[in-house]
Amino acid sequence: MATQATDTGAGTSAGPHRLHLEGELTIDQAAGVEQRLAAAPAGPVALDLAGVTRIDTVGAWLVHRLLRDRPGSRVEGASAEAARLLAEVAAADRPCSIRPDSRPAWITKVEKVGEAVIAAVQTMGAGLGFVGTVLLVTGKTAFSRRGIRWQAVSQQMEATGVDALGIIALMSFLIGIVIAQQGAVQLEQFGAQLFTINLIGRATFRELGILLTAIMVAGRSASAFAAQIGTMKLNEELDAMRTIGLDPVEVLVVPRVIALTIIMPLLGFYASLLAVIGGGLLCWAVLDIPPASYVQRIREVVPMSDFWIGMAKAPFFGAVIAMTGCFQGMQVTGTAESVGERTTVAVVQAIFLVIVLDAFFAVFFTAIGFV
């Protein structure tokens, strides 16, 4: 039903001009209603809405604009729905700037730095809380009647360790070749090419073997953990677990942390061996050092302390990578876009924490005399 506007009286000293509306006051009739309201004489208007059968947001906005632009105007006979809608439109009618307020650029930069610091502190606090929760649940699970889910642990060891042997072997082998080639070029200036073997052995077993393996695992497994758990949270599978009495930390997080903690020393040792083999092949091809002499030299110059230092760091790297990936997966909220964001953050944070932890271990072992 089309809206009809009836002029019921001209505005005089006795009161405002009266205008009566009938029918539907909706978006379909907006053009006609706007023309009729604009055709009303200047000055305040008494708008009678008793005959309006239906009103929507657009109609309420037309009425509100008339009342706002003509001081002294009023509405009469409005139904409860119309009055409520008019009140909501009036409350939402606030002035806003088309362009943001211009401020000095340094203020904006300081705000961004402050927001980043606050977010980092909040993430650190939440992360420490998550680590405590994982350790507590692991201890309770280990001494409970159910015990650790070793089948899940073995599956995660296969996914994070066995399936990664190929890419880790290729990376470590090539890194060994690069270390040997660069070391030989630099040491040749001093006639000390033989010390290339020292560089390969000590660098790979003590630092680069386990560090590069941890970075590779962080990019491969931390992202997988974050994506898997994040998708499960998005699909409300974690809520379903809690509903049937299962703890998601016990079922999903603990097996992954244990698996990566166990498998990282093995992967680190495997990577170190492949790096030494790659370096040995280059020494054989370029420096004419036979394999037997190369192996003998490795045994002489690489102390067992280097090997044990590398192996001691590996479990901590594995635990940090697993907890970081699982923690970011637990932080997924909203849409599928959040899964991608948290996956990226998991990889970046895992690599960052591995490097920080490696620096700490380097200073610590040097301070206690393992140089």
Disulfide bonds with the S-S distance in Angstrom:
none
